Amino acid sequence: MPKFIFAYHGGGMPETPEEGEKAMAQWGAWYGELGDKVVDGGAPVGMSSTVSAGGVADNGGANPLSGYTVVEAADHAAANEMAKGCPLVQDGSGSVEVAPIMEM
């Protein structure tokens, strides 16, 4: 089955332990719905650097990555449907970029 990467943009770190517990519960529930389609649960990521011919910019770029997950889905449309359940999408705090992982 094809694999897709979900690249998360937006969201933020919880400010209190209670907010952290709530966020973890939301992500856990969504992952539970996805079941064995989750290949790699991924993780949040820190501030990125952008490396180009002009040098290195330590600013996260125009739309900083906040985390990732790898899933299996029948096709791109199915992966898009799966991504709609992401807590970042559900609460409006971020978005999910969905891209197929190309077999080499």
Residue, then its C-alpha position, 0 to 999 in steps of 0.5 A: m500500500p502506498k505511503f504518505i507523509f503528513a507534514y504539519h504546519g501550525g499549532g503550538m506547544p501547550e502552555t499548561p500541563e492540562e493543555g498538554e494532556k488534552a492535546m495528547a488525548q486528541w492526538g491519541a484518539w486520532y491515531g486510534e482512529l487511523g489504527d494500523k495505517v500509521v506507519d511512523g507516528g512521527a514527532p513534533v519538530g523544533m525550529s528548522s534552518t533553510v539551507s540554500a546556495g545563498g547560505v543558511a537562514d535560521n528562521g523556519g522558512a515561510n511556513p515552518l514545519s511543526g511535525y510529521t507522521v507517515v501513514e499508508a493509504a489506498d491513494h492520495a484522496a484517501a490520505n487527504e481524508m485521513a488528514k482531515g481528522c488531524p487535531l490541528v485541522q479540527d481546531g483550526s490551529g494549523s494544516v496538514e500537507v499530504a505528499p506521497i512517499m515515492e518508492m525508489 
